[in-house]
């Protein structure tokens, strides 16, 4: 029984975004020609998606993202105009779980992108980082629930075995 509990490993944390270019909230003088996202571990190449959206919801990314050594990069159209932008990303963590987030930045001293106006342009399906955290927390709770059910089942099985073994001993000793 103790071996079952001792052998249970804690839930592994998903990879996370540790840096980006442009960085969150950064104001760049001229529009970048690419954006890059650096993760805490190598993310899977399958399922990587990056959108660089302006206030009208237009995607300025010109190609599929490239994934190499934990860095996801996507090329942008030339000369992003002055304005607020969001890098909306979704990748598959090295443990196989999807993770996503948003990195806001501005070009030319413009005001940051207003999330309310972006939702009005029909871009309401963009994942919210708070939703990703809620989803991650519910996944962790599901893992804990499965672990507790397994440990409970093991306790019941050991108790049943001990009871049967004890009853057989009593029966053998009375014979």
WOMO-V620302 format. One record per backbone hydrogen bond with DSSP energy under -0.5 kcal/mol. NH is the residue of the N-H (numbers start at 1). CO is the residue of the C=O. E is the energy in kcal/mol with one decimal. If there is no record, write none. Layout:
BEGIN
nh: (NH:NH)
co: (CO:CO)
e: (E:E)
END
This chain:
BEGIN
nh: (5:6:7:8:8:9:18:19:21:25:26:28:28:31:35:36:37:38:39:40:44:48:49:51:53:53:54:57:60:60:62:63:66:68:71:72:73:73:74:76:77:83:85:86:87:88:88:89:89:90:91:92:93:93:96:99:101:103:104:105:106:107:108:110:115:118:119:120:121:122:123:124:126:131:132:133:134:135:136:137:138:139:140:141:142:143:144:145:146:147:148:149:150:151:152:153:154:155:156:157:158:159:160:161:162:163:164:165:166:167:168:169:170:171:172:173:174:175)
co: (1:2:3:4:5:7:38:38:36:104:23:26:106:80:74:21:72:19:70:16:92:45:90:88:51:86:58:54:52:58:75:75:73:71:68:37:66:71:35:33:60:107:105:53:103:51:86:87:101:49:99:44:91:97:93:91:89:87:102:85:26:83:28:107:113:114:115:116:117:119:118:119:123:128:128:129:130:131:132:133:134:135:136:137:138:139:140:141:142:143:144:145:146:147:148:149:150:151:152:153:154:155:156:157:158:159:160:161:162:163:164:165:166:167:168:169:170:171)
e: (-1.8:-3.0:-2.0:-0.5:-0.9:-0.6:-3.1:-1.6:-2.5:-3.4:-2.2:-0.6:-2.7:-0.6:-2.2:-1.9:-2.7:-3.1:-3.1:-2.1:-2.7:-1.0:-2.8:-2.5:-0.7:-2.3:-1.4:-1.6:-3.0:-0.6:-2.2:-0.6:-3.1:-2.4:-1.7:-2.9:-2.5:-0.5:-2.2:-3.1:-2.3:-1.4:-3.1:-2.0:-2.8:-3.4:-0.8:-0.7:-2.4:-2.2:-2.5:-0.6:-0.6:-3.1:-2.6:-2.9:-2.1:-2.2:-0.5:-2.3:-2.5:-2.4:-3.1:-0.9:-0.7:-1.9:-1.9:-1.5:-1.0:-1.4:-1.4:-0.5:-1.5:-0.7:-1.8:-2.1:-2.2:-2.7:-2.4:-2.5:-2.4:-2.1:-2.2:-2.2:-1.9:-1.9:-2.2:-2.5:-2.2:-2.4:-2.7:-2.4:-2.3:-2.5:-2.7:-2.5:-2.2:-2.2:-2.2:-2.4:-2.5:-2.5:-2.5:-2.3:-2.6:-2.4:-2.5:-2.7:-2.5:-2.5:-2.2:-1.8:-2.1:-2.1:-2.5:-2.3:-1.5:-0.8)
END
